[in-house]
Amino acid sequence: MQYKTIVLELLKQQTEFYDLLRITRRLLPTLEVCAQQLKDNHESWKETLSQAMPDSDPSQINSQALELALKELEDRLRSLSPQDDGELPTLDNAMAYLVGHTSIN
């Protein structure tokens, strides 16, 4: 699975944040952290779903787990969009939020 590719596409959707990461040369570290979080959350969801639905097809569980993990990451990234006043959160605050956020599973 190409977690970094998926995360890169999600980051590109948050254009202002993506540009800020690129300009400050923090895109690669952010990409790596988010990709690892996506992978970890995907694995966690697979385990949770496998236990909850032991008779389900493993490929179905894998797909559902990825959808759930992606939704969590998309929600976190969306929360980094410009605030009501049109300003982005500071890069340090955004990075702390992304790095410190873990799955609730």
C-alpha positions, 0 to 999 in steps of 0.5 A, a space after each residue: 500500500 502506498 500510504 505516502 502517495 495517498 497522504 500526499 494527495 490529501 495534503 495537496 487538497 489543503 492547498 494553503 497548508 500544502 504550500 506552507 509545508 513546501 515553502 518551509 521545507 516541512 512537506 517531507 517530514 509531515 508526509 512521513 508522519 502522516 503516512 505512518 499514522 495512516 498505516 498504523 490506524 489502518 492496521 488498528 482498524 483491521 484488527 478491530 474489524 476482524 474481531 468484530 466481524 470474524 466471518 467477514 472476507 479479509 479483503 472487505 475488512 481491509 477496504 473498510 479499515 482503510 476507509 475509516 483510517 482515511 476518514 480520520 486523517 481527512 478530518 484532521 487535515 480539514 481541521 487545519 483549513 483556514 479559520 473563520 478569520 481566514 488565517 491558517 493555524 501556525 505551522 508549529 500548532 498544526 504540526 503538533 496537532 498532526 503528530 500528537 493525534 492518534 487513533 481512538 481505537 
